[in-house]
Amino acid sequence: MGSTNNFAAGELPKIMPRYQTLDDVTTLQEALEGIVVEDLKKLYALLSGDRKLTRKADLVAGIKQQMQGEKLKQVWAQLDDLQKAAVAEVIHGSSGGYDADVFMAKYGQQPNWGKSDRYGYNREPSLLCLFFYGTAIPYDLEEKLLKFVPKPQGNSLNLLGDVLPDNFIIRVEKHNFRTSQREVSEYELPLTICEMERAAPKDLEAVLRLIQSGKVAVSEKTALPGAATLKAIAAVLQGGDFYNDEQRQATVEKGDIFYEVGNIKSFAWAPIAQASKFAELSGKKLVLTKAGQKALQESSAKGLQTAWKRWLKTNTFDEFRRIDAIKGQTGKGARGMTAVAGRREAIASRLVECPVGKWVLFSEFSRYMLATGNRFEVTRDPDNLYISEFGYGNLGYSGSHDWHILQERYMRCLLFEYVATLGIIDVAYADPSLIPSDFDDLWGTDDLRFLSRYDGLISFRLTALGAYCLGLTDNYTAPAIEFRQTLRVLPNLDIVVAGEGIAASDAIVLDLYAKKVSDVVWQLDRQKLFTAIEAGYPLAEFKEVLETRSIEPLPETVQQFLTDVTERSNSLQDAGTVKLIECKNAHLAVLIANDSRTKKFCQLAGDRTLAVPLSQETKFRNALRQLGYVLPQRDK
């Protein structure tokens, strides 16, 4: 009963008038007049040790006198370092008030606001409470403090270095309610490191090829891929998805709860392809746009940079929807969700401060976001979000819509599923079910092994490709790509898979340009090549695949075959669409085709027929009227 405690982290003493807001507090006089006499006595006693004054006016005047000139300096000098930091952060900051979360993130603990009994009553303020009223420092007091209080310390991002261990130690501090003590536990986690800078360029090409082949189906309503498509995409990605089939599909039944990590990298590509305008929905499948076809011809780095810039701005998909355990994001709850572009920009603005090639703990990156005041909100109304059941698991009612529950989950999803997939960062991660829970205090989570599939993200590092995508560098030199020679191109025009097998993306290219004879044999076929060329697929890219993947140089018969097809495909050129106009007689057709006013816009296409390009039709009609003729509109 007699034990005392510092006020809880971020909690301001009850002596602060709760009805006052930042705008209400203009002067120290007004702030003091808003405090009851008993609390004024406690503040005055901090300055003089005297609790005999009882009149409110005398107490206000006495405190004001001590908080001016050299006496103010003396009071400030008695503060400890953390308390001084709290004052400095507010008067030199831009927010105008004390932010407990930001202060905790920067300094690791809250300043001493005073003490109370174990039930939170009989509070005794600290000297710091003479400076703060609510979360604000009165403006006239702030002006005096600015004359001698130095600026607070700067922020820095703590780095892990160039190399990570195979096993990573996580230290977790939790309150033990049985012993009423803070306890630190250590967990050793096996890490998987995925170098996405090398994988992403190949993945981009492979996914665009898969779309090109008509094998990416999505929902007409959501434009998102289903299970079959996710499996097809994962099959063409370098190393598959982040978690292998066994890890992704492993489920543990406990009551009515089933746990499944599911797809991450393979899920991201369909939304990315659409947001980047490389693909669009046609019926139930994605098809390549002209921009997507161009991306296949340009450097992969340029395509990835374009994809990232467009992803930053897209509003068609909210990554937070991927946090399956948090319900209430649709319907009424959708109106409270914040704009996704603002969230992404807030994260990207700190991502650019990460040095290339240095590993950063995700928890440290999150701390740095808060410490620099770079906050964002996932929702304006957490009352609409809940876990398991709205009435009991409501995040607003529980007061648990903290940074680590909502904002950190969003950050993990964006970084793990989209930033990493685009090769901007490499990632180090563990099985999410092994990560110590930080959501035990939420109702309805007893049967959850993890709150989101992204909880396994431990660390990341910005890549050189990422620096290029983020606009930190103007140029990017990709690591040399080593192609596996897995094909034998034979003089009889057969293409045979040899050795360890062919990459899925290469097989897609062969399917587009050559006739498939069996699982390991394709055959060069003129009609198949003509079909591909007519569809807009350049023959040069097919030839490049053959040359770089072939074990031996291409046989002369094959080279001659490809040369012949190239010449034939270049022999004709589409001149565009024309309108055919039939004249009454050949004399009139010759007259119009040769008159100086009309000949620039038409040409003879037979004895009595004129061909007019559609792009020139309006000009042709105007010139025809000058010649003394008119072309009536065709009946529809």
C-alpha positions as CSV (number, residue, x, y, z in Angstrom):
1,M,0.0,0.0,0.0
2,G,2.8,2.4,0.8
3,S,4.9,1.7,-2.3
4,T,5.2,4.6,-4.8
5,N,5.5,4.5,-8.6
6,N,6.5,6.9,-11.3
7,F,3.6,7.9,-13.5
8,A,2.9,5.4,-16.3
9,A,4.8,5.9,-19.6
10,G,3.3,8.9,-21.4
11,E,0.8,9.7,-18.6
12,L,0.8,13.2,-17.3
13,P,0.0,14.0,-13.7
14,K,-3.6,14.7,-12.6
15,I,-2.6,18.2,-11.5
16,M,-2.8,19.1,-15.2
17,P,-6.3,20.5,-15.9
18,R,-7.8,17.9,-18.3
19,Y,-10.1,20.4,-19.9
20,Q,-7.2,22.5,-21.2
21,T,-6.0,21.9,-24.8
22,L,-2.9,23.1,-26.5
23,D,-4.8,26.1,-27.9
24,D,-6.3,26.9,-24.4
25,V,-2.8,27.4,-22.8
26,T,-1.5,30.8,-23.8
27,T,0.2,32.1,-20.6
28,L,1.5,30.7,-17.4
29,Q,-1.0,32.8,-15.5
30,E,-3.9,31.2,-17.3
31,A,-2.5,27.7,-16.9
32,L,-2.1,28.1,-13.1
33,E,-5.5,29.6,-12.7
34,G,-7.0,26.5,-14.2
35,I,-5.5,24.3,-11.4
36,V,-7.2,23.5,-8.1
37,V,-5.7,24.9,-4.9
38,E,-4.6,21.5,-3.5
39,D,-2.5,20.9,-6.6
40,L,-1.2,24.4,-6.7
41,K,0.1,23.9,-3.1
42,K,2.1,20.8,-4.3
43,L,3.7,22.8,-7.2
44,Y,4.5,25.8,-4.9
45,A,6.1,23.4,-2.4
46,L,8.5,22.2,-5.1
47,L,9.9,25.7,-5.3
48,S,9.8,26.8,-1.7
49,G,9.1,23.8,0.5
50,D,6.2,25.8,2.0
51,R,2.7,24.5,2.0
52,K,1.2,27.1,4.3
53,L,-0.2,29.4,1.5
54,T,-3.9,28.7,1.0
55,R,-5.2,31.5,-1.2
56,K,-5.2,30.7,-4.9
57,A,-4.1,34.1,-6.0
58,D,-1.1,34.0,-3.6
59,L,-0.1,30.5,-4.9
60,V,-0.4,31.6,-8.5
61,A,1.7,34.7,-7.9
62,G,4.3,32.8,-5.9
63,I,4.8,30.2,-8.6
64,K,5.0,32.9,-11.4
65,Q,7.6,34.8,-9.4
66,Q,9.8,31.7,-9.2
67,M,9.5,30.9,-12.9
68,Q,11.0,34.1,-14.2
69,G,14.5,35.4,-15.0
70,E,17.4,33.8,-13.2
71,K,15.1,31.9,-10.9
72,L,13.7,30.1,-14.0
73,K,17.3,29.1,-14.9
74,Q,17.8,27.7,-11.5
75,V,14.6,25.7,-11.5
76,W,15.5,24.3,-15.0
77,A,19.0,23.4,-13.8
78,Q,17.5,21.2,-11.1
79,L,15.9,19.0,-13.7
80,D,17.6,15.7,-14.6
81,D,18.8,15.0,-18.1
82,L,15.6,13.3,-19.3
83,Q,13.4,16.1,-17.9
84,K,15.6,18.7,-19.6
85,A,15.2,16.7,-22.8
86,A,11.4,16.8,-22.5
87,V,11.4,20.6,-22.2
88,A,13.9,21.0,-25.1
89,E,11.9,18.7,-27.4
90,V,8.8,20.7,-27.0
91,I,10.2,24.3,-27.2
92,H,12.5,23.5,-30.1
93,G,10.1,21.1,-31.8
94,S,7.4,21.7,-34.4
95,S,4.5,19.7,-32.9
96,G,3.8,22.3,-30.1
97,G,3.3,19.6,-27.4
98,Y,4.8,16.7,-25.6
99,D,4.4,13.4,-27.5
100,A,5.0,10.5,-25.2
101,D,5.4,7.9,-28.0
102,V,8.0,10.0,-29.8
103,F,9.9,10.8,-26.6
104,M,9.9,7.1,-25.7
105,A,11.2,6.1,-29.1
106,K,14.0,8.6,-29.0
107,Y,15.2,8.3,-25.4
108,G,14.0,4.8,-24.4
109,Q,12.1,5.9,-21.3
110,Q,9.8,8.6,-20.1
111,P,10.9,11.5,-17.9
112,N,10.0,11.5,-14.2
113,W,6.6,13.3,-13.9
114,G,6.2,12.4,-10.2
115,K,5.0,9.6,-7.9
116,S,1.7,8.1,-6.7
117,D,0.5,5.2,-4.7
118,R,0.0,1.9,-6.3
119,Y,-3.6,2.8,-7.2
120,G,-2.6,6.0,-9.0
121,Y,-3.9,8.3,-6.2
122,N,-2.1,10.7,-3.8
123,R,0.1,12.0,-6.6
124,E,3.1,14.1,-6.0
125,P,4.4,16.1,-9.0
126,S,8.0,16.4,-10.0
127,L,9.7,19.7,-11.0
128,L,8.9,18.9,-14.6
129,C,5.3,19.6,-13.8
130,L,6.1,23.3,-13.3
131,F,6.8,23.5,-17.0
132,F,4.0,21.4,-18.5
133,Y,0.3,22.1,-18.4
134,G,-1.6,19.3,-20.2
135,T,0.9,18.5,-22.9
136,A,1.9,22.1,-23.5
137,I,4.4,24.6,-22.2
138,P,2.7,28.1,-21.9
139,Y,3.9,30.3,-24.7
140,D,5.3,33.1,-22.5
141,L,7.3,30.5,-20.5
142,E,8.5,28.9,-23.7
143,E,9.8,32.3,-24.9
144,K,11.9,32.6,-21.7
145,L,13.2,29.1,-22.0
146,L,14.3,29.4,-25.6
147,K,16.9,32.0,-24.5
148,F,19.0,29.4,-22.6
149,V,17.7,25.8,-23.1
150,P,19.9,24.1,-25.8
151,K,18.4,22.2,-28.7
152,P,17.8,18.5,-28.0
153,Q,20.1,15.7,-29.3
154,G,19.7,14.6,-32.8
155,N,18.4,11.2,-34.0
156,S,20.4,8.5,-35.7
157,L,19.5,5.1,-37.2
158,N,21.4,2.3,-35.5
159,L,22.8,-0.2,-38.0
160,L,23.6,-3.9,-37.7
161,G,26.4,-3.8,-40.3
162,D,27.2,-5.8,-43.4
163,V,26.6,-9.4,-42.3
164,L,23.9,-11.1,-40.2
165,P,24.4,-14.3,-38.2
166,D,22.6,-17.5,-39.2
167,N,20.7,-17.4,-35.9
168,F,19.4,-14.1,-34.4
169,I,18.8,-13.4,-30.8
170,I,15.7,-11.4,-29.9
171,R,15.5,-9.9,-26.4
172,V,11.9,-9.2,-25.2
173,E,11.1,-7.3,-22.1
174,K,7.6,-8.0,-20.6
175,H,5.8,-7.3,-17.4
176,N,5.3,-10.4,-15.3
177,F,1.9,-9.9,-13.6
178,R,2.6,-12.7,-11.1
179,T,5.7,-11.1,-9.8
180,S,5.0,-7.5,-10.7
181,Q,8.5,-7.3,-12.3
182,R,9.8,-6.5,-15.7
183,E,11.5,-9.6,-17.1
184,V,13.8,-10.0,-20.1
185,S,13.6,-13.2,-22.2
186,E,15.9,-14.2,-25.1
187,Y,14.8,-16.1,-28.2
188,E,17.1,-17.6,-30.8
189,L,15.7,-17.5,-34.3
190,P,17.0,-19.2,-37.4
191,L,17.1,-16.6,-40.2
192,T,16.5,-16.9,-43.9
193,I,18.2,-14.2,-45.9
194,C,16.8,-13.4,-49.3
195,E,18.8,-11.2,-51.7
196,M,16.1,-9.6,-53.8
197,E,18.4,-7.3,-55.8
198,R,19.4,-10.3,-58.0
199,A,15.9,-11.9,-57.9
200,A,13.6,-9.0,-58.7
201,P,14.8,-8.2,-62.2
202,K,14.4,-11.9,-63.2
203,D,11.0,-12.1,-61.4
204,L,9.7,-9.0,-63.2
205,E,10.5,-10.5,-66.6
206,A,9.1,-13.9,-65.6
207,V,5.8,-12.5,-64.4
208,L,5.4,-10.3,-67.4
209,R,6.1,-13.4,-69.6
210,L,3.5,-15.3,-67.6
211,I,0.9,-12.6,-68.2
212,Q,1.9,-12.5,-71.8
213,S,1.2,-16.2,-72.1
214,G,-2.3,-15.7,-70.7
215,K,-1.7,-17.7,-67.5
216,V,-2.5,-15.0,-64.9
217,A,-6.2,-15.1,-64.0
218,V,-7.6,-12.7,-61.4
219,S,-11.0,-12.0,-59.9
220,E,-13.1,-9.6,-62.0
221,K,-14.3,-8.0,-58.8
222,T,-11.1,-7.6,-56.8
223,A,-8.5,-8.0,-59.6
224,L,-6.5,-10.2,-57.2
225,P,-5.1,-13.7,-58.0
226,G,-6.6,-16.9,-56.7
227,A,-4.9,-20.0,-55.5
228,A,-4.1,-21.5,-58.9
229,T,-2.6,-18.3,-60.2
230,L,-0.5,-17.8,-57.1
231,K,0.9,-21.3,-57.6
232,A,1.7,-20.4,-61.2
233,I,3.4,-17.2,-60.3
234,A,5.4,-18.8,-57.4
235,A,6.7,-21.4,-59.9
236,V,8.4,-18.8,-62.1
237,L,9.9,-16.7,-59.3
238,Q,13.6,-17.0,-58.4
239,G,13.6,-19.4,-55.4
240,G,9.8,-19.4,-55.3
241,D,8.0,-17.5,-52.6
242,F,9.7,-16.3,-49.4
243,Y,8.3,-19.2,-47.4
244,N,8.4,-22.6,-49.1
245,D,5.2,-24.7,-49.7
246,E,5.6,-26.6,-46.4
247,Q,6.0,-23.4,-44.4
248,R,3.2,-21.6,-46.3
249,Q,0.7,-24.4,-46.0
250,A,1.5,-25.8,-42.6
251,T,-1.5,-25.3,-40.5
252,V,-2.1,-26.0,-36.8
253,E,-5.7,-26.6,-35.8
254,K,-6.7,-25.2,-32.4
255,G,-10.4,-24.8,-31.8
256,D,-11.7,-23.1,-34.9
257,I,-8.5,-21.4,-35.8
258,F,-6.2,-22.5,-38.7
259,Y,-2.8,-20.8,-39.2
260,E,-1.3,-20.3,-42.6
261,V,1.4,-17.9,-43.7
262,G,0.2,-18.1,-47.3
263,N,1.7,-16.3,-50.3
264,I,3.7,-13.1,-50.1
265,K,6.0,-12.4,-53.0
266,S,3.8,-14.3,-55.5
267,F,0.7,-12.4,-54.3
268,A,2.3,-9.0,-54.7
269,W,3.1,-9.3,-58.4
270,A,-0.5,-9.1,-59.8
271,P,-1.3,-5.9,-58.0
272,I,2.1,-4.4,-58.9
273,A,1.7,-5.3,-62.6
274,Q,-1.7,-3.5,-62.6
275,A,-0.6,-0.5,-60.6
276,S,2.4,0.0,-62.8
277,K,0.2,-0.1,-65.9
278,F,2.2,-3.1,-67.2
279,A,-1.0,-5.2,-67.3
280,E,-4.7,-4.7,-67.4
281,L,-7.8,-6.8,-66.8
282,S,-9.4,-8.4,-69.9
283,G,-12.2,-10.7,-68.9
284,K,-10.8,-12.8,-66.1
285,K,-7.2,-12.6,-67.1
286,L,-4.4,-10.0,-67.1
287,V,-3.0,-9.0,-70.5
288,L,0.1,-7.0,-71.2
289,T,-0.3,-3.4,-72.1
290,K,2.0,-1.5,-74.5
291,A,3.8,-0.3,-71.4
292,G,4.3,-3.9,-70.2
293,Q,5.6,-4.9,-73.6
294,K,8.0,-2.0,-73.5
295,A,9.1,-3.0,-70.0
296,L,10.2,-6.4,-71.4
297,Q,12.5,-4.6,-73.9
298,E,13.9,-2.0,-71.5
299,S,16.3,-2.7,-68.6
300,S,14.6,-4.5,-65.7
301,A,15.9,-1.8,-63.3
302,K,14.0,0.9,-65.2
303,G,10.8,-1.3,-65.1
304,L,11.2,-1.8,-61.3
305,Q,11.7,1.9,-60.8
306,T,8.6,2.7,-62.7
307,A,6.6,0.0,-60.8
308,W,7.7,1.5,-57.5
309,K,6.9,5.1,-58.4
310,R,3.5,4.1,-59.6
311,W,2.9,1.9,-56.6
312,L,3.5,4.9,-54.3
313,K,0.6,6.7,-55.9
314,T,-1.9,3.9,-56.5
315,N,-5.1,4.0,-54.5
316,T,-6.6,0.8,-55.9
317,F,-5.2,-1.4,-53.2
318,D,-4.6,-1.0,-49.5
319,E,-1.8,-3.2,-48.2
320,F,-3.4,-3.3,-44.7
321,R,-6.2,-5.5,-46.1
322,R,-3.6,-8.2,-46.1
323,I,-3.7,-8.2,-42.2
324,D,-6.4,-10.9,-42.1
325,A,-6.7,-11.0,-38.3
326,I,-7.8,-7.4,-38.1
327,K,-11.4,-7.2,-39.2
328,G,-13.7,-4.3,-39.9
329,Q,-11.7,-2.7,-42.8
330,T,-14.7,-2.8,-45.2
331,G,-18.1,-1.3,-45.1
332,K,-18.4,1.4,-42.5
333,G,-14.8,0.8,-41.4
334,A,-13.5,1.7,-44.9
335,R,-14.6,5.3,-44.5
336,G,-12.1,5.7,-41.6
337,M,-9.1,4.2,-43.3
338,T,-6.5,6.8,-44.3
339,A,-5.2,7.5,-47.8
340,V,-2.6,4.8,-48.6
341,A,-0.4,7.2,-50.6
342,G,0.3,9.2,-47.5
343,R,1.3,6.1,-45.5
344,R,3.6,4.9,-48.2
345,E,5.3,8.3,-48.6
346,A,5.9,8.6,-44.8
347,I,7.7,5.2,-44.9
348,A,9.6,5.9,-48.1
349,S,10.8,9.3,-46.7
350,R,12.7,7.4,-44.0
351,L,13.7,4.5,-46.2
352,V,15.9,6.8,-48.2
353,E,17.9,7.5,-45.1
354,C,19.0,3.9,-44.8
355,P,22.6,3.4,-46.1
356,V,23.0,1.0,-49.0
357,G,24.2,-2.5,-48.0
358,K,23.8,-2.1,-44.2
359,W,21.3,-4.3,-42.3
360,V,18.7,-2.5,-40.2
361,L,16.5,-4.1,-37.7
362,F,12.9,-3.6,-38.5
363,S,12.2,-2.7,-34.9
364,E,15.0,0.0,-35.1
365,F,13.5,1.4,-38.3
366,S,10.1,1.6,-36.6
367,R,11.7,3.3,-33.6
368,Y,13.5,5.8,-35.9
369,M,10.2,6.6,-37.6
370,L,8.6,7.5,-34.3
371,A,11.7,9.3,-32.9
372,T,11.8,11.6,-35.9
373,G,8.1,12.4,-35.6
374,N,7.4,10.8,-38.9
375,R,4.1,9.3,-37.8
376,F,1.2,8.2,-39.9
377,E,-2.2,6.6,-39.1
378,V,-3.8,3.6,-40.6
379,T,-7.3,4.6,-39.6
380,R,-9.0,7.7,-38.3
381,D,-11.5,5.6,-36.4
382,P,-10.0,2.5,-34.7
383,D,-13.4,1.8,-33.1
384,N,-14.4,0.2,-36.4
385,L,-11.5,-2.3,-36.3
386,Y,-11.6,-5.5,-34.2
387,I,-10.1,-8.9,-33.7
388,S,-12.3,-12.0,-33.6
389,E,-15.5,-10.3,-32.4
390,F,-16.6,-6.6,-32.7
391,G,-18.0,-6.2,-29.2
392,Y,-15.1,-7.6,-27.2
393,G,-12.2,-7.4,-29.6
394,N,-12.8,-3.8,-30.7
395,L,-9.4,-2.0,-31.0
396,G,-10.9,1.4,-30.1
397,Y,-12.7,0.2,-26.9
398,S,-9.6,-1.7,-25.8
399,G,-7.3,1.3,-26.2
400,S,-4.9,-1.1,-28.0
401,H,-4.7,0.7,-31.4
402,D,-1.0,1.4,-30.6
403,W,1.7,2.0,-33.1
404,H,3.0,-1.6,-32.9
405,I,-0.5,-3.1,-33.6
406,L,-1.6,-1.1,-36.6
407,Q,1.2,1.1,-38.0
408,E,4.0,-1.5,-37.5
409,R,1.8,-4.2,-39.2
410,Y,1.2,-2.0,-42.1
411,M,5.0,-1.2,-42.4
412,R,5.9,-4.8,-42.3
413,C,3.5,-5.7,-45.1
414,L,4.6,-2.8,-47.3
415,L,8.3,-3.6,-46.8
416,F,8.1,-7.4,-47.0
417,E,5.5,-7.9,-49.7
418,Y,6.1,-4.9,-52.0
419,V,9.4,-3.1,-51.3
420,A,11.3,-6.4,-51.1
421,T,9.5,-8.0,-54.1
422,L,10.6,-5.0,-56.2
423,G,14.3,-5.6,-55.2
424,I,14.5,-2.3,-53.3
425,I,15.6,-4.1,-50.1
426,D,17.0,-7.5,-49.2
427,V,15.2,-9.2,-46.3
428,A,16.1,-11.4,-43.3
429,Y,13.1,-13.2,-41.8
430,A,12.0,-16.1,-39.6
431,D,8.9,-18.3,-39.2
432,P,6.3,-15.8,-37.9
433,S,5.0,-18.4,-35.4
434,L,8.3,-18.3,-33.6
435,I,8.3,-14.5,-33.0
436,P,7.4,-13.6,-29.4
437,S,3.9,-12.1,-29.3
438,D,3.4,-8.4,-28.8
439,F,-0.4,-8.7,-28.8
440,D,-1.2,-10.8,-25.8
441,D,-3.2,-8.1,-24.2
442,L,-5.7,-8.0,-27.1
443,W,-9.0,-9.8,-26.7
444,G,-9.6,-12.8,-29.0
445,T,-5.9,-13.5,-29.8
446,D,-5.4,-16.5,-27.5
447,D,-5.4,-18.9,-30.5
448,L,-3.3,-16.7,-32.8
449,R,0.3,-17.8,-33.3
450,F,0.9,-14.5,-35.2
451,L,-1.1,-11.4,-35.9
452,S,0.1,-11.1,-39.5
453,R,2.0,-13.3,-42.0
454,Y,4.7,-10.5,-42.0
455,D,5.5,-10.8,-38.3
456,G,8.6,-12.8,-39.3
457,L,10.4,-9.8,-40.9
458,I,13.5,-9.2,-38.7
459,S,15.8,-7.0,-40.7
460,F,16.4,-5.5,-44.1
461,R,19.0,-3.6,-46.1
462,L,18.7,-1.1,-48.9
463,T,20.1,-2.4,-52.2
464,A,21.9,-0.4,-54.9
465,L,18.9,-1.2,-57.1
466,G,16.7,0.2,-54.3
467,A,18.7,3.5,-54.2
468,Y,18.1,3.8,-58.0
469,C,14.3,3.1,-57.6
470,L,14.1,5.6,-54.7
471,G,15.8,8.3,-56.8
472,L,18.9,8.4,-54.7
473,T,21.1,7.7,-57.8
474,D,20.5,8.5,-61.4
475,N,22.1,5.4,-62.8
476,Y,22.3,1.7,-61.9
477,T,24.6,-1.0,-63.1
478,A,23.0,-4.4,-62.7
479,P,25.2,-7.3,-61.5
480,A,26.2,-9.5,-64.5
481,I,23.5,-12.0,-65.2
482,E,24.7,-15.6,-65.7
483,F,22.4,-17.6,-67.9
484,R,22.4,-21.3,-67.5
485,Q,23.0,-23.1,-70.8
486,T,20.2,-25.6,-70.7
487,L,19.2,-25.9,-74.4
488,R,20.5,-27.8,-77.4
489,V,19.4,-26.2,-80.7
490,L,19.7,-28.9,-83.4
491,P,20.2,-28.5,-87.2
492,N,16.8,-30.1,-87.8
493,L,15.2,-27.0,-85.9
494,D,14.5,-28.9,-82.7
495,I,15.1,-27.2,-79.4
496,V,15.8,-29.8,-76.7
497,V,16.2,-29.2,-72.9
498,A,19.4,-30.6,-71.6
499,G,21.1,-30.9,-68.2
500,E,19.2,-29.7,-65.1
501,G,16.1,-28.5,-66.9
502,I,14.9,-25.1,-68.1
503,A,13.8,-22.0,-66.1
504,A,10.1,-21.5,-66.1
505,S,10.4,-18.0,-67.6
506,D,12.4,-19.5,-70.5
507,A,9.8,-22.2,-71.1
508,I,7.2,-19.4,-71.4
509,V,9.2,-17.8,-74.1
510,L,9.6,-21.0,-76.0
511,D,5.9,-21.6,-75.8
512,L,5.2,-18.2,-77.3
513,Y,7.6,-18.6,-80.3
514,A,8.0,-22.3,-81.0
515,K,5.8,-25.4,-81.4
516,K,5.8,-27.6,-78.3
517,V,6.4,-31.2,-79.1
518,S,6.9,-32.6,-75.6
519,D,7.8,-31.5,-72.1
520,V,11.5,-31.1,-73.1
521,V,11.3,-30.5,-76.9
522,W,10.2,-27.6,-79.0
523,Q,10.4,-27.1,-82.8
524,L,11.0,-24.0,-84.8
525,D,7.9,-23.4,-86.9
526,R,7.4,-20.5,-89.4
527,Q,3.6,-20.3,-88.7
528,K,4.1,-20.2,-85.0
529,L,6.7,-17.5,-85.3
530,F,4.5,-15.5,-87.6
531,T,1.6,-15.7,-85.1
532,A,3.9,-14.4,-82.3
533,I,5.2,-11.5,-84.5
534,E,1.6,-10.6,-85.5
535,A,0.8,-10.4,-81.8
536,G,3.5,-7.8,-81.3
537,Y,6.3,-10.1,-79.9
538,P,9.7,-9.1,-81.3
539,L,11.7,-11.9,-82.9
540,A,14.9,-10.5,-81.5
541,E,14.1,-11.4,-77.9
542,F,13.5,-15.0,-79.0
543,K,16.7,-15.2,-80.8
544,E,18.5,-13.8,-77.7
545,V,17.1,-16.5,-75.5
546,L,18.2,-19.2,-77.9
547,E,21.8,-17.7,-78.2
548,T,22.3,-17.2,-74.4
549,R,20.8,-20.5,-73.3
550,S,22.2,-22.7,-76.0
551,I,25.1,-25.0,-75.1
552,E,26.6,-24.7,-78.5
553,P,26.5,-21.9,-81.1
554,L,23.3,-21.9,-83.2
555,P,23.6,-24.2,-86.2
556,E,23.8,-22.6,-89.6
557,T,20.4,-24.0,-90.6
558,V,18.8,-22.4,-87.6
559,Q,20.5,-19.0,-88.2
560,Q,19.3,-19.1,-91.9
561,F,15.8,-20.0,-90.8
562,L,15.6,-17.1,-88.3
563,T,17.1,-14.7,-90.9
564,D,14.5,-15.8,-93.5
565,V,11.7,-15.2,-91.0
566,T,13.1,-11.8,-90.1
567,E,13.2,-10.7,-93.8
568,R,9.7,-11.9,-94.4
569,S,8.4,-10.1,-91.4
570,N,10.0,-6.9,-92.5
571,S,8.8,-7.1,-96.1
572,L,5.4,-5.7,-95.3
573,Q,4.5,-2.7,-93.2
574,D,1.1,-1.7,-91.8
575,A,0.4,1.8,-93.2
576,G,-2.7,2.3,-91.1
577,T,-6.4,2.2,-91.7
578,V,-7.9,3.9,-94.8
579,K,-11.4,4.8,-96.0
580,L,-12.3,3.6,-99.5
581,I,-14.3,6.1,-101.6
582,E,-15.9,5.1,-104.8
583,C,-16.2,7.7,-107.6
584,K,-18.9,7.8,-110.2
585,N,-16.4,7.3,-113.0
586,A,-12.7,6.9,-113.6
587,H,-12.3,10.5,-114.9
588,L,-13.5,11.9,-111.6
589,A,-11.2,9.6,-109.6
590,V,-8.2,10.7,-111.6
591,L,-9.2,14.4,-111.3
592,I,-9.4,14.2,-107.4
593,A,-6.2,12.1,-107.1
594,N,-4.2,14.7,-109.1
595,D,-5.7,18.0,-108.0
596,S,-3.3,20.1,-105.9
597,R,-5.9,20.6,-103.2
598,T,-6.8,16.9,-102.6
599,K,-3.9,14.8,-103.8
600,K,-2.0,15.2,-100.5
601,F,-4.8,13.3,-98.7
602,C,-5.7,10.4,-101.0
603,Q,-4.4,8.1,-103.7
604,L,-5.9,5.9,-106.4
605,A,-6.8,2.3,-105.4
606,G,-8.3,1.1,-108.7
607,D,-10.0,2.7,-111.7
608,R,-12.8,4.5,-109.7
609,T,-11.6,4.1,-106.1
610,L,-9.7,6.5,-103.8
611,A,-8.0,5.5,-100.6
612,V,-8.0,8.1,-97.8
613,P,-6.1,7.5,-94.5
614,L,-8.5,7.9,-91.6
615,S,-6.1,10.4,-90.0
616,Q,-6.5,12.6,-93.1
617,E,-10.3,12.3,-93.6
618,T,-11.2,15.7,-92.3
619,K,-8.6,17.5,-94.4
620,F,-9.7,15.5,-97.5
621,R,-13.3,16.6,-97.0
622,N,-12.3,20.2,-96.6
623,A,-10.2,20.1,-99.8
624,L,-12.9,18.2,-101.7
625,R,-15.4,21.0,-101.0
626,Q,-12.9,23.5,-102.4
627,L,-12.8,21.4,-105.5
628,G,-16.6,21.6,-105.8
629,Y,-17.6,18.2,-104.5
630,V,-18.9,16.8,-101.2
631,L,-18.7,13.4,-99.7
632,P,-22.0,12.5,-97.9
633,Q,-21.8,10.7,-94.6
634,R,-22.4,7.0,-94.9
635,D,-25.8,5.7,-93.6
636,K,-25.4,3.9,-90.3
